Amino acid sequence: MFGAADRLHRRTEFLRVQRQGARFQTNHFVVYAARLPESEAVRLGITVSRRLGKAVIRNQVKRRIRECFRLSLRHKLPAGTAIVIIGRARAGTLEMRSVMGELDRAIAKVALGLT
């Protein structure tokens, strides 16, 4: 399940993770992760710009990222971690398997920076 408690909501939360967090970049995504002690949950924020494509493509990319987070990424990070994933050019052309692979590698690298 992916509910409201699993999301970053405010712009200040996104900016805090981007300023304080570890960063890793793949061909199609930029991933930031930071420890936020006021929360026990692992939380996700997604940013996809209009340059990526029309609304259908942007929403598809966001759905795929959320599904990857729900299935595997959440369990690879310690409690109290917030991650921000930014979709880059051509992320809309990826299949689910490719998205999962790229984000798995990125989260593994970012998790090392959190310890």
C-alpha positions as CSV (number, residue, x, y, z in Angstrom):
1,M,0.0,0.0,0.0
2,F,1.1,3.5,-0.7
3,G,-0.8,6.1,1.3
4,A,-0.5,9.7,2.3
5,A,1.8,8.9,5.2
6,D,4.3,7.5,2.7
7,R,4.6,10.7,0.7
8,L,6.5,14.0,1.0
9,H,3.9,16.7,0.7
10,R,5.5,20.1,1.2
11,R,8.0,21.9,-1.0
12,T,10.2,22.5,2.1
13,E,10.4,18.7,2.7
14,F,11.6,18.2,-0.9
15,L,14.2,21.0,-0.6
16,R,15.4,19.7,2.7
17,V,16.0,16.2,1.3
18,Q,17.8,17.7,-1.8
19,R,20.0,19.9,0.3
20,Q,20.9,17.5,3.1
21,G,20.7,14.2,1.4
22,A,23.0,11.9,-0.5
23,R,22.7,12.1,-4.3
24,F,23.0,9.5,-7.0
25,Q,22.3,10.0,-10.7
26,T,21.4,7.3,-13.3
27,N,20.7,7.7,-17.0
28,H,17.0,8.5,-16.4
29,F,16.7,9.4,-12.7
30,V,18.3,11.5,-10.0
31,V,17.8,10.1,-6.5
32,Y,18.3,12.0,-3.2
33,A,18.0,10.4,0.2
34,A,18.2,11.9,3.7
35,R,17.3,10.9,7.2
36,L,14.4,12.8,8.6
37,P,14.2,12.0,12.4
38,E,10.7,13.3,12.9
39,S,9.3,10.5,10.8
40,E,9.5,6.7,11.3
41,A,8.3,5.8,7.9
42,V,10.3,5.7,4.7
43,R,8.8,8.5,2.6
44,L,8.9,9.2,-1.2
45,G,8.7,12.4,-3.2
46,I,8.5,12.3,-7.0
47,T,9.3,15.2,-9.4
48,V,8.7,14.9,-13.1
49,S,8.9,18.0,-15.3
50,R,6.8,18.9,-18.4
51,R,10.0,18.5,-20.5
52,L,9.6,14.7,-20.0
53,G,6.4,14.7,-22.1
54,K,2.6,15.1,-22.0
55,A,0.6,14.4,-18.8
56,V,0.0,10.8,-19.8
57,I,3.7,10.0,-20.0
58,R,4.5,12.0,-16.8
59,N,1.8,10.1,-14.8
60,Q,3.0,6.8,-16.2
61,V,6.5,7.5,-15.0
62,K,5.2,8.5,-11.6
63,R,3.1,5.4,-11.3
64,R,6.1,3.2,-12.2
65,I,8.3,4.9,-9.6
66,R,5.6,4.5,-6.9
67,E,5.2,0.8,-7.7
68,C,9.0,0.2,-7.5
69,F,9.0,2.0,-4.2
70,R,6.0,-0.1,-2.9
71,L,7.4,-3.4,-4.1
72,S,11.1,-3.2,-3.2
73,L,12.7,0.2,-2.6
74,R,11.0,0.9,0.7
75,H,12.4,-2.2,2.3
76,K,16.0,-1.4,1.4
77,L,16.1,1.9,3.4
78,P,16.2,2.4,7.1
79,A,13.2,3.8,8.9
80,G,13.0,7.6,9.0
81,T,14.5,8.0,5.5
82,A,13.0,10.3,2.9
83,I,13.8,9.9,-0.8
84,V,13.2,12.2,-3.7
85,I,13.3,10.8,-7.3
86,I,13.5,13.2,-10.2
87,G,12.6,11.8,-13.7
88,R,15.0,12.9,-16.4
89,A,14.7,12.9,-20.2
90,R,13.5,9.7,-21.8
91,A,12.4,8.2,-18.5
92,G,9.0,7.8,-20.2
93,T,10.4,5.3,-22.7
94,L,11.5,2.8,-20.1
95,E,9.7,-0.4,-19.3
96,M,8.9,-1.3,-15.7
97,R,11.8,-3.7,-15.5
98,S,14.3,-1.1,-16.5
99,V,12.9,1.5,-14.1
100,M,13.1,-1.1,-11.3
101,G,16.7,-1.9,-12.2
102,E,17.9,1.7,-12.3
103,L,16.2,2.6,-9.1
104,D,17.5,-0.5,-7.3
105,R,21.0,0.4,-8.2
106,A,20.5,4.1,-7.3
107,I,19.0,3.2,-3.9
108,A,21.8,0.8,-3.1
109,K,24.4,3.6,-3.7
110,V,22.4,6.2,-1.9
111,A,21.8,3.9,1.1
112,L,25.6,3.6,1.5
113,G,25.8,7.4,1.8
114,L,23.3,7.4,4.6
115,T,25.3,5.3,7.0
